[in-house]
Amino acid sequence: MEISREAIIQDMCKGHSKLYECYDRYALTIWNILCRRAFSEELKEKIMIETFQQLWIQSKGIKITGLLVVSILKERILFYEQ
């Protein structure tokens, strides 16, 4: 049985209200940005999960902002475009 990206991300967000709030606020935006790229669906999901994993790490020390979300996403996209 395959686990969806939403289930993985929501599991990461349990007990982390800042991260869950970030997911609610930015998930659709991140997905729309990824849909503009010529990535497979699997790679888009992988990039999204990695972006939220990085946000989870970052959320322990600093405030999560839209700029932080976009910069992490940009880093992940550039990594996979190379």
PLY file of the C-alpha trace (Angstrom):
ply
format ascii 1.0
element vertex 82
property float x
property float y
property float z
element edge 81
property int vertex1
property int vertex2
end_header
0.00 0.00 0.00
1.41 3.37 -1.04
1.32 6.30 1.35
0.26 9.64 -0.10
2.38 12.76 0.20
-0.35 14.40 2.29
-0.25 11.53 4.79
3.54 11.71 5.06
3.57 15.47 5.54
0.68 15.47 8.00
2.46 12.77 10.00
5.58 14.99 10.13
3.42 17.92 11.29
1.85 16.11 14.26
2.69 18.00 17.42
4.30 20.81 15.45
1.61 23.46 15.09
3.93 25.92 13.31
4.77 23.36 10.65
1.14 22.29 10.22
0.14 25.94 9.84
2.87 26.30 7.22
1.58 23.21 5.40
-1.95 24.62 5.34
-0.71 27.96 4.10
1.85 26.90 1.48
1.10 23.35 0.27
-1.09 24.40 -2.64
1.35 27.12 -3.69
4.28 24.71 -3.61
2.35 22.13 -5.61
1.34 24.73 -8.22
4.97 25.83 -8.62
6.05 22.21 -9.04
3.34 21.60 -11.64
4.95 24.25 -13.86
8.10 22.13 -14.05
8.64 19.14 -16.32
8.97 16.71 -13.43
7.19 13.38 -13.05
4.43 13.17 -10.44
6.68 11.01 -8.27
9.49 13.56 -8.38
7.09 16.42 -7.59
5.89 14.53 -4.52
9.47 13.77 -3.49
10.46 17.43 -3.81
7.41 18.51 -1.81
8.17 16.04 0.98
11.83 17.08 1.06
10.79 20.74 1.21
8.60 20.12 4.25
11.28 17.96 5.86
13.70 20.87 5.54
11.06 23.25 6.90
10.56 20.92 9.86
14.29 21.15 10.61
14.31 24.94 10.15
11.16 25.47 12.22
12.97 24.64 15.43
15.01 27.81 15.41
13.40 30.48 13.25
10.04 31.76 12.13
8.70 30.13 8.97
7.94 32.72 6.31
6.92 32.58 2.67
10.42 33.63 1.69
11.93 30.70 3.60
9.48 28.27 1.98
10.26 29.56 -1.51
14.03 29.53 -0.95
13.97 25.92 0.26
11.72 24.92 -2.65
14.01 26.71 -5.10
17.01 24.85 -3.66
15.24 21.49 -4.10
14.13 22.33 -7.67
17.62 23.43 -8.71
19.07 20.25 -7.22
16.79 18.04 -9.32
17.08 20.13 -12.49
20.84 19.56 -12.64
0 1
1 2
2 3
3 4
4 5
5 6
6 7
7 8
8 9
9 10
10 11
11 12
12 13
13 14
14 15
15 16
16 17
17 18
18 19
19 20
20 21
21 22
22 23
23 24
24 25
25 26
26 27
27 28
28 29
29 30
30 31
31 32
32 33
33 34
34 35
35 36
36 37
37 38
38 39
39 40
40 41
41 42
42 43
43 44
44 45
45 46
46 47
47 48
48 49
49 50
50 51
51 52
52 53
53 54
54 55
55 56
56 57
57 58
58 59
59 60
60 61
61 62
62 63
63 64
64 65
65 66
66 67
67 68
68 69
69 70
70 71
71 72
72 73
73 74
74 75
75 76
76 77
77 78
78 79
79 80
80 81
